Amino acid sequence: MKKSMIKNGLLLAVFALFCTALVAVVNQQTFDKIKQQQQLELKRVLHQIIPDELHDNELTEYCILIHDEDALGIDEPLPSYIATKQSLPVAIAIEAVAPDGYNGNIRLVIGINTAGEVLGVRTLNHSETPGLGDKIDLRKSDWVLGFNRKSIQDEKDRLWHVKKDGGDFDQFTGATITPRAYVKAVKNALLYFNSNKDTLLTRPANCEVNYQ
Amino acid sequence: MNNELNEYKTIALQGLWKNNPGLVQLLGLCPLLAVTATLTNALGLGLATMAVLIGSNVLVSLVKDFVPREIRIPVFVMIIAALVTCVQLLINAYAYGLYLSLGIFLPLIVTNCVIIGRAEAFASRNSVVKSAFDGFMMGLGFLLVLSVLGASREILGQGTLFEGADLLLGDWAASLTIHLWQVDTSFLLAMLPPGAFIGMGFLIAFKNIVDKQIADHTTTPAVTETVTRARITKVS
């Protein structure tokens, strides 16, 4: 009895090792390619939220890292991309995280012009419930377009909530947590931009983007 | 030799028709109903499931002699989970558009009962080659049901066929998209899960009608098969 338990336990461990090794190898083989795909996708998204006529630089090349857990929702440096025209900053695309979604972190990117007006918001990555919370994805619903041209006065702006909480943004039937987290993330990023505008837009590019 | 060939024929027939995972075993209903809104998505998930099914059947068949019965299920689950993760990484790297449109259903292949069902019922009792063939045929059966459902829902729902084929097959495939007619608003019932349930019902009914026709026309009863095959009736 005891012997078979040890034997089975060891056998399971061997299989676990083997399976982990398999996944590790595939992960290593595909890592660079996936990174590259994500960069391409990012470029496509940035292109959508900051219109071409506004700027004349390559967005992914002027990138700064911001590390602020309260504003961006994660205790890690996240990239922001600055759009310039004739070397003057005109807009910024801030990557942020909504940490309190229904299922894991929601990564999003917010385009803001120098007047503090939202140019556009897009979801980069999420694992919200299909059919309920995934309306934050532009492929599923045009909900994110509701942020366009919005701006914020101060922390107490009543409009920056879902309608259920008295604000200006629709919630989804059966899924209030997702839009609530999302609105909060956009709001925090916007407030952060408003109060740090001058230092942000004059920072030198300091993050390497391995875009090919 | 003849016997051998017959056996492969039986496996093929089981996977494609008699014991079709979609129509008869009713396994993997969750992805089946959720992603079949377009033919492209249906094909993508079908191919991914087929790849996992073949891989898991082969691996399970390879290790069946070392794995004691008591721990076979955790071992199968580990193998399947590792394979699904690998397929997910590969699709993420080489078919990014498809990865984005399949979303959460890709990792959810792991919960598709067809896969563990075939591992337990077939691969753990048969040779590697037969198991691979069984995985292929079961996967193909599943893929066909997904495709028929996906195509009919896409035609009814948005009047197109093969919308977004370039996500799956690369840029050249963009020209495969056929616009059958222009709809101002898509026919929602076909696009949403209820449409999938209804379409699925019609497919099963159609299969039953065909089966009945065949039974009526055959005067001599078919030779009874002695191969015992576990029929799994659990619905995922």
Interface residues (C-beta under 8 A of the other chain):
Chain A: S4 K7 N8 L11 L12 F15 A16 C19 T20 L22 V23 V26 N27 T30 K33 I34 Q37 Q38 L40 E41 S127 P130 G131 D134 R139
Chain B: A34 V63 F66 V67 P68 E70 I71 P74 V75 M78 I79 A81 A82 T85 C86 L89 L90 N92 A93 Y94 Y96 L100 S101 G103 I104 F105 P193
